[in-house]
Amino acid sequence: MELEKPVPPRDAIIMQLNKVHSVKTIERVAAGLGETVDRIFDLAINMETEDGVIWVCGLRDESVIAFTTFGIENLRDLIEMDQE
């Protein structure tokens, strides 16, 4: 006997859990890729959240770009395309 999957009510809010468990700051990514922070920033400024980039905001008005593993892979592709 197979049980049917429950169907949520139409007005239910369905939350997707984020699978990102860590990010790396732009400084760390630049060092790991052998690039300058300025170059990485120039490449990343047009990236979207879906590309693996986020802005991390501190207590004051400071903020920093950070990248998921997927974002770093996208940066590698952008660096390669930029060099061609």
The first five atom37 places (N, CA, C, CB, O) and aatype in JSON, in Angstrom:
{
  "aatype": [12, 6, 10, 6, 11, 14, 19, 14, 14, 1, 3, 0, 9, 9, 12, 5, 10, 2, 11, 19, 8, 15, 19, 11, 16, 9, 6, 1, 19, 0, 0, 7, 10, 7, 6, 16, 19, 3, 1, 9, 13, 3, 10, 0, 9, 2, 12, 6, 16, 6, 3, 7, 19, 9, 17, 19, 4, 7, 10, 1, 3, 6, 15, 19, 9, 0, 13, 16, 16, 13, 7, 9, 6, 2, 10, 1, 3, 10, 9, 6, 12, 3, 5, 6],
  "atom_mask": [
    [1, 1, 1, 1, 1],
    [1, 1, 1, 1, 1],
    [1, 1, 1, 1, 1],
    [1, 1, 1, 1, 1],
    [1, 1, 1, 1, 1],
    [1, 1, 1, 1, 1],
    [1, 1, 1, 1, 1],
    [1, 1, 1, 1, 1],
    [1, 1, 1, 1, 1],
    [1, 1, 1, 1, 1],
    [1, 1, 1, 1, 1],
    [1, 1, 1, 1, 1],
    [1, 1, 1, 1, 1],
    [1, 1, 1, 1, 1],
    [1, 1, 1, 1, 1],
    [1, 1, 1, 1, 1],
    [1, 1, 1, 1, 1],
    [1, 1, 1, 1, 1],
    [1, 1, 1, 1, 1],
    [1, 1, 1, 1, 1],
    [1, 1, 1, 1, 1],
    [1, 1, 1, 1, 1],
    [1, 1, 1, 1, 1],
    [1, 1, 1, 1, 1],
    [1, 1, 1, 1, 1],
    [1, 1, 1, 1, 1],
    [1, 1, 1, 1, 1],
    [1, 1, 1, 1, 1],
    [1, 1, 1, 1, 1],
    [1, 1, 1, 1, 1],
    [1, 1, 1, 1, 1],
    [1, 1, 1, 0, 1],
    [1, 1, 1, 1, 1],
    [1, 1, 1, 0, 1],
    [1, 1, 1, 1, 1],
    [1, 1, 1, 1, 1],
    [1, 1, 1, 1, 1],
    [1, 1, 1, 1, 1],
    [1, 1, 1, 1, 1],
    [1, 1, 1, 1, 1],
    [1, 1, 1, 1, 1],
    [1, 1, 1, 1, 1],
    [1, 1, 1, 1, 1],
    [1, 1, 1, 1, 1],
    [1, 1, 1, 1, 1],
    [1, 1, 1, 1, 1],
    [1, 1, 1, 1, 1],
    [1, 1, 1, 1, 1],
    [1, 1, 1, 1, 1],
    [1, 1, 1, 1, 1],
    [1, 1, 1, 1, 1],
    [1, 1, 1, 0, 1],
    [1, 1, 1, 1, 1],
    [1, 1, 1, 1, 1],
    [1, 1, 1, 1, 1],
    [1, 1, 1, 1, 1],
    [1, 1, 1, 1, 1],
    [1, 1, 1, 0, 1],
    [1, 1, 1, 1, 1],
    [1, 1, 1, 1, 1],
    [1, 1, 1, 1, 1],
    [1, 1, 1, 1, 1],
    [1, 1, 1, 1, 1],
    [1, 1, 1, 1, 1],
    [1, 1, 1, 1, 1],
    [1, 1, 1, 1, 1],
    [1, 1, 1, 1, 1],
    [1, 1, 1, 1, 1],
    [1, 1, 1, 1, 1],
    [1, 1, 1, 1, 1],
    [1, 1, 1, 0, 1],
    [1, 1, 1, 1, 1],
    [1, 1, 1, 1, 1],
    [1, 1, 1, 1, 1],
    [1, 1, 1, 1, 1],
    [1, 1, 1, 1, 1],
    [1, 1, 1, 1, 1],
    [1, 1, 1, 1, 1],
    [1, 1, 1, 1, 1],
    [1, 1, 1, 1, 1],
    [1, 1, 1, 1, 1],
    [1, 1, 1, 1, 1],
    [1, 1, 1, 1, 1],
    [1, 1, 1, 1, 1]
  ],
  "atom_positions": [
    [[0.83, -1.17, 0.0], [0.0, 0.0, 0.0], [0.88, 1.25, 0.0], [-0.95, -0.01, 1.2], [1.75, 1.39, 0.86]],
    [[0.67, 2.13, -0.95], [1.47, 3.34, -1.07], [0.67, 4.53, -0.54], [1.89, 3.58, -2.54], [-0.49, 4.74, -0.91]],
    [[1.31, 5.3, 0.31], [0.65, 6.49, 0.87], [0.83, 7.67, -0.07], [1.22, 6.82, 2.26], [1.88, 7.84, -0.68]],
    [[-0.19, 8.48, -0.17], [-0.09, 9.68, -0.99], [0.7, 10.75, -0.24], [-1.5, 10.2, -1.38], [0.64, 10.83, 0.98]],
    [[1.43, 11.56, -1.0], [2.16, 12.66, -0.39], [1.16, 13.73, 0.02], [3.23, 13.24, -1.37], [0.23, 14.04, -0.72]],
    [[1.35, 14.3, 1.22], [0.42, 15.35, 1.64], [0.55, 16.58, 0.74], [0.67, 15.73, 3.11], [1.65, 16.95, 0.33]],
    [[-0.56, 17.2, 0.46], [-0.59, 18.4, -0.36], [-0.78, 19.6, 0.56], [-1.72, 18.33, -1.45], [-1.77, 19.65, 1.3]],
    [[0.14, 20.56, 0.54], [-0.01, 21.71, 1.43], [-1.19, 22.57, 1.0], [1.28, 22.55, 1.45], [-1.51, 22.65, -0.18]],
    [[-1.85, 23.22, 1.96], [-2.94, 24.13, 1.6], [-2.44, 25.24, 0.68], [-3.59, 24.74, 2.86], [-1.26, 25.57, 0.69]],
    [[-3.34, 25.81, -0.11], [-2.95, 26.84, -1.07], [-2.3, 28.05, -0.42], [-4.16, 27.3, -1.85], [-1.43, 28.68, -1.02]],
    [[-2.69, 28.38, 0.79], [-2.14, 29.57, 1.45], [-0.92, 29.24, 2.31], [-3.21, 30.22, 2.3], [-0.44, 30.11, 3.04]],
    [[-0.41, 28.02, 2.25], [0.76, 27.63, 3.03], [2.01, 28.26, 2.44], [0.9, 26.1, 3.08], [2.15, 28.38, 1.22]],
    [[2.91, 28.63, 3.3], [4.2, 29.17, 2.87], [5.18, 28.01, 2.84], [4.71, 30.33, 3.82], [5.37, 27.31, 3.84]],
    [[5.78, 27.82, 1.7], [6.76, 26.74, 1.55], [8.14, 27.38, 1.56], [6.52, 25.91, 0.23], [8.45, 28.23, 0.73]],
    [[8.96, 26.96, 2.49], [10.29, 27.53, 2.62], [11.33, 26.56, 2.07], [10.6, 27.87, 4.1], [11.35, 25.38, 2.41]],
    [[12.18, 27.09, 1.21], [13.28, 26.29, 0.69], [14.49, 26.53, 1.58], [13.59, 26.64, -0.81], [14.86, 27.68, 1.82]],
    [[15.1, 25.48, 2.05], [16.27, 25.62, 2.89], [17.5, 25.87, 2.02], [16.47, 24.38, 3.77], [17.71, 25.18, 1.02]],
    [[18.28, 26.84, 2.4], [19.48, 27.18, 1.66], [20.55, 26.13, 1.93], [19.98, 28.59, 2.03], [20.77, 25.75, 3.08]],
    [[21.21, 25.68, 0.89], [22.22, 24.65, 1.05], [23.63, 25.23, 1.15], [22.14, 23.68, -0.09], [24.61, 24.48, 1.23]],
    [[23.74, 26.54, 1.14], [25.05, 27.18, 1.28], [25.4, 27.18, 2.76], [25.04, 28.64, 0.7], [24.65, 27.7, 3.58]],
    [[26.54, 26.61, 3.1], [26.93, 26.56, 4.51], [28.12, 27.45, 4.82], [27.25, 25.15, 4.9], [28.46, 27.65, 5.99]],
    [[28.76, 27.99, 3.78], [29.87, 28.91, 4.02], [30.12, 29.74, 2.76], [31.15, 28.15, 4.45], [29.76, 29.35, 1.66]],
    [[30.75, 30.87, 2.96], [31.16, 31.74, 1.86], [32.58, 32.2, 2.15], [30.19, 32.96, 1.67], [33.05, 32.13, 3.28]],
    [[33.25, 32.67, 1.11], [34.61, 33.21, 1.27], [34.59, 34.67, 0.84], [35.65, 32.39, 0.43], [33.94, 35.03, -0.14]],
    [[35.3, 35.49, 1.59], [35.36, 36.91, 1.26], [36.15, 37.14, -0.01], [35.98, 37.7, 2.42], [36.93, 36.29, -0.45]],
    [[35.95, 38.29, -0.59], [36.63, 38.63, -1.84], [38.15, 38.6, -1.68], [36.18, 40.02, -2.32], [38.86, 38.2, -2.6]],
    [[38.65, 39.01, -0.51], [40.1, 38.99, -0.27], [40.64, 37.56, -0.32], [40.43, 39.63, 1.08], [41.69, 37.3, -0.92]],
    [[39.93, 36.65, 0.31], [40.38, 35.26, 0.33], [40.28, 34.63, -1.05], [39.55, 34.45, 1.33], [41.17, 33.87, -1.44]],
    [[39.22, 34.93, -1.78], [39.05, 34.39, -3.13], [40.13, 34.92, -4.05], [37.65, 34.75, -3.69], [40.72, 34.16, -4.83]],
    [[40.41, 36.22, -3.98], [41.45, 36.82, -4.82], [42.8, 36.16, -4.56], [41.54, 38.34, -4.59], [43.53, 35.83, -5.49]],
    [[43.13, 35.97, -3.29], [44.4, 35.33, -2.94], [44.44, 33.9, -3.47], [44.61, 35.35, -1.42], [45.47, 33.46, -4.0]],
    [[43.35, 33.17, -3.33], [43.3, 31.78, -3.8], [43.39, 31.65, -5.31], [0.0, 0.0, 0.0], [43.91, 30.66, -5.82]],
    [[42.89, 32.67, -6.02], [42.93, 32.63, -7.48], [44.16, 33.33, -8.06], [41.67, 33.26, -8.04], [44.36, 33.34, -9.28]],
    [[44.98, 33.92, -7.2], [46.17, 34.63, -7.67], [45.83, 35.91, -8.41], [0.0, 0.0, 0.0], [46.54, 36.31, -9.33]],
    [[44.75, 36.55, -8.01], [44.29, 37.78, -8.65], [44.24, 38.91, -7.63], [42.89, 37.58, -9.29], [44.33, 38.66, -6.42]],
    [[44.09, 40.13, -8.1], [43.93, 41.26, -7.19], [42.46, 41.38, -6.79], [44.44, 42.57, -7.84], [41.57, 40.95, -7.51]],
    [[42.25, 41.99, -5.64], [40.88, 42.23, -5.18], [40.15, 43.13, -6.18], [40.87, 42.87, -3.77], [38.97, 42.91, -6.46]],
    [[40.84, 44.13, -6.71], [40.22, 45.03, -7.67], [39.75, 44.3, -8.92], [41.19, 46.14, -8.06], [38.67, 44.57, -9.44]],
    [[40.55, 43.38, -9.41], [40.15, 42.63, -10.61], [38.94, 41.74, -10.32], [41.33, 41.76, -11.12], [38.0, 41.69, -11.11]],
    [[38.97, 41.05, -9.19], [37.84, 40.2, -8.83], [36.58, 41.05, -8.66], [38.14, 39.41, -7.52], [35.5, 40.66, -9.09]],
    [[36.72, 42.21, -8.04], [35.58, 43.1, -7.85], [35.0, 43.52, -9.2], [35.98, 44.34, -7.03], [33.79, 43.5, -9.4]],
    [[35.88, 43.91, -10.13], [35.42, 44.33, -11.46], [34.66, 43.21, -12.18], [36.61, 44.78, -12.31], [33.68, 43.46, -12.88]],
    [[35.12, 41.97, -12.01], [34.45, 40.83, -12.64], [33.14, 40.49, -11.92], [35.37, 39.61, -12.66], [32.16, 40.08, -12.55]],
    [[33.13, 40.65, -10.62], [31.98, 40.22, -9.82], [30.86, 41.24, -9.74], [32.43, 39.9, -8.43], [29.74, 40.88, -9.37]],
    [[31.12, 42.48, -10.08], [30.13, 43.53, -9.89], [28.85, 43.27, -10.68], [30.72, 44.88, -10.28], [27.78, 43.73, -10.28]],
    [[28.94, 42.55, -11.78], [27.75, 42.25, -12.58], [27.15, 40.89, -12.28], [28.1, 42.32, -14.04], [26.18, 40.49, -12.91]],
    [[27.72, 40.17, -11.31], [27.18, 38.87, -10.93], [25.94, 39.05, -10.08], [28.24, 38.03, -10.18], [25.8, 40.05, -9.36]],
    [[25.04, 38.09, -10.16], [23.8, 38.1, -9.38], [23.9, 37.06, -8.26], [22.57, 37.81, -10.29], [24.8, 36.22, -8.26]],
    [[22.98, 37.13, -7.33], [22.95, 36.16, -6.24], [22.91, 34.73, -6.78], [21.73, 36.42, -5.34], [23.53, 33.84, -6.21]],
    [[22.17, 34.52, -7.86], [22.07, 33.2, -8.45], [23.41, 32.7, -8.98], [21.04, 33.21, -9.57], [23.59, 31.5, -9.19]],
    [[24.35, 33.62, -9.2], [25.68, 33.27, -9.68], [26.63, 32.9, -8.55], [26.27, 34.43, -10.47], [27.76, 32.5, -8.79]],
    [[26.16, 33.04, -7.31], [26.98, 32.64, -6.17], [27.7, 33.77, -5.47], [0.0, 0.0, 0.0], [28.74, 33.55, -4.85]],
    [[27.18, 34.97, -5.56], [27.8, 36.12, -4.89], [26.78, 36.75, -3.95], [28.32, 37.17, -5.93], [25.59, 36.84, -4.28]],
    [[27.24, 37.19, -2.79], [26.37, 37.89, -1.85], [27.14, 39.06, -1.24], [25.86, 36.93, -0.73], [28.37, 39.08, -1.25]],
    [[26.41, 40.02, -0.72], [27.0, 41.11, 0.04], [26.78, 40.82, 1.51], [26.38, 42.49, -0.36], [25.66, 40.53, 1.93]],
    [[27.84, 40.9, 2.29], [27.76, 40.69, 3.73], [27.9, 42.06, 4.39], [28.87, 39.68, 4.25], [28.89, 42.77, 4.17]],
    [[26.9, 42.42, 5.19], [26.87, 43.74, 5.83], [27.27, 43.63, 7.29], [25.47, 44.38, 5.71], [26.83, 42.73, 8.01]],
    [[28.12, 44.56, 7.73], [28.56, 44.59, 9.12], [27.71, 45.53, 9.96], [0.0, 0.0, 0.0], [26.68, 46.02, 9.51]],
    [[28.17, 45.77, 11.18], [27.42, 46.63, 12.1], [27.34, 48.07, 11.62], [28.07, 46.6, 13.46], [26.29, 48.7, 11.7]],
    [[28.42, 48.55, 11.12], [28.42, 49.93, 10.61], [28.02, 49.9, 9.15], [29.81, 50.61, 10.8], [27.31, 48.99, 8.72]],
    [[28.46, 50.84, 8.39], [28.1, 50.88, 6.98], [29.05, 50.07, 6.1], [28.08, 52.32, 6.5], [28.98, 50.17, 4.87]],
    [[29.93, 49.27, 6.7], [30.84, 48.49, 5.89], [30.16, 47.22, 5.37], [32.09, 48.13, 6.69], [29.31, 46.64, 6.03]],
    [[30.55, 46.84, 4.19], [30.05, 45.59, 3.6], [31.14, 45.01, 2.72], [28.73, 45.82, 2.78], [32.05, 45.71, 2.29]],
    [[31.04, 43.72, 2.47], [32.06, 43.03, 1.69], [31.37, 42.01, 0.79], [33.13, 42.35, 2.61], [30.35, 41.42, 1.16]],
    [[31.93, 41.8, -0.38], [31.43, 40.77, -1.28], [31.99, 39.43, -0.81], [31.83, 41.06, -2.78], [33.15, 39.32, -0.42]],
    [[31.14, 38.41, -0.87], [31.56, 37.05, -0.54], [31.01, 36.1, -1.6], [31.08, 36.64, 0.89], [30.02, 36.4, -2.28]],
    [[31.65, 34.97, -1.73], [31.32, 34.02, -2.79], [31.09, 32.62, -2.24], [32.42, 33.99, -3.83], [31.79, 32.17, -1.34]],
    [[30.1, 31.95, -2.8], [29.9, 30.53, -2.52], [30.88, 29.75, -3.39], [28.41, 30.09, -2.79], [31.58, 30.32, -4.22]],
    [[30.92, 28.45, -3.19], [31.76, 27.59, -4.04], [31.36, 27.74, -5.5], [31.66, 26.11, -3.61], [32.21, 27.81, -6.39]],
    [[30.05, 27.79, -5.75], [29.54, 27.99, -7.11], [29.99, 29.35, -7.66], [28.0, 27.88, -7.12], [30.33, 29.46, -8.84]],
    [[29.98, 30.37, -6.82], [30.42, 31.7, -7.24], [31.89, 31.72, -7.63], [0.0, 0.0, 0.0], [32.27, 32.4, -8.58]],
    [[32.7, 30.98, -6.9], [34.14, 30.92, -7.22], [34.34, 30.22, -8.56], [34.92, 30.18, -6.1], [35.2, 30.62, -9.35]],
    [[33.57, 29.18, -8.82], [33.63, 28.51, -10.12], [33.25, 29.47, -11.24], [32.71, 27.26, -10.15], [33.9, 29.5, -12.29]],
    [[32.21, 30.25, -11.01], [31.81, 31.25, -12.01], [32.89, 32.3, -12.22], [30.5, 31.92, -11.59], [33.12, 32.73, -13.35]],
    [[33.55, 32.71, -11.15], [34.65, 33.67, -11.28], [35.78, 33.09, -12.13], [35.18, 34.07, -9.89], [36.35, 33.79, -12.97]],
    [[36.1, 31.83, -11.9], [37.15, 31.19, -12.71], [36.8, 31.26, -14.19], [37.36, 29.72, -12.28], [37.65, 31.55, -15.03]],
    [[35.54, 30.99, -14.5], [35.09, 31.07, -15.89], [35.21, 32.5, -16.42], [33.64, 30.58, -16.02], [35.64, 32.71, -17.55]],
    [[34.82, 33.49, -15.61], [34.91, 34.89, -16.02], [36.35, 35.32, -16.25], [34.25, 35.79, -14.98], [36.65, 36.05, -17.19]],
    [[37.24, 34.87, -15.38], [38.68, 35.18, -15.54], [39.2, 34.59, -16.85], [39.51, 34.62, -14.33], [39.92, 35.25, -17.6]],
    [[38.84, 33.34, -17.1], [39.27, 32.68, -18.34], [38.74, 33.41, -19.57], [38.81, 31.22, -18.36], [39.48, 33.63, -20.52]],
    [[37.46, 33.79, -19.55], [36.87, 34.5, -20.69], [37.51, 35.89, -20.85], [35.34, 34.64, -20.5], [37.72, 36.35, -21.97]],
    [[37.84, 36.54, -19.73], [38.43, 37.87, -19.77], [39.84, 37.83, -20.35], [38.45, 38.48, -18.38], [40.29, 38.79, -20.98]],
    [[40.54, 36.73, -20.14], [41.91, 36.6, -20.65], [41.95, 36.32, -22.14], [42.64, 35.5, -19.91], [42.98, 36.55, -22.78]],
    [[40.85, 35.83, -22.7], [40.83, 35.49, -24.13], [40.63, 36.69, -25.01], [39.74, 34.49, -24.42], [40.58, 36.56, -26.23]]
  ]
}
